[in-house]
Amino acid sequence: MNKLTLLIGLMVVSTATLSQPLKSPTSNEILMKLRESPTRSMLGGSDRNIGVQKASVELLIKFEFDSAELSSQGQIDLEQLAIALNSPDQKNSSYLIEGHTDQVGSSQYNMDLSLKRAQSVIRALVRFGISSQRLTPLGYGATRLYNPAQPEASENRRVRVVMK
């Protein structure tokens, strides 16, 4: 799946490598990822399980410990996302805002925290002019780790924006 991943305040990570530091994306770079055609992917290793995956942008957001409060850099990067989501070709699209955590803490705690973080991102996007009716928060806790080899790694704490 083609994704754009960013660690707000620290680095942007491509899906090819988790260690290459890059700059935060601009609204145009985000928009390019959202405009990409859906990709086909093997799901489960059988030809009958080939599915279409929707365009997405993955945001690895740095939050304060035990908090759903966005950093100032997070606000800046979410403003770039809002500009992209308000572009003419995206303005009528709806998005899932998926919150994820690392494996530190209990499963229920992580589910709650991931949802609070997704809701925090939605509140920021609404302040930047995105209609809340276009955004649906989901909390996945630590059930879908970005880096399963390191379940406590910071890149597992992220928010994923998926076109509905």
Secondary structure, 3 states (H helix, E strand, C coil): CCCCEEECCCEEECCCCCCCCCCCCCHHHHHHHHHCCCEEEECCCCHHHEEEECCEEEEECCECCCCCCECHHHHHHHHHHHHHHCCCCCCCCCEEEEEECCCCCCHHHHHHHHHHHHHHHHHHHHHCCCCHHHEEEEECCCCCCCCCCCCCCHHHCEEEEEEC
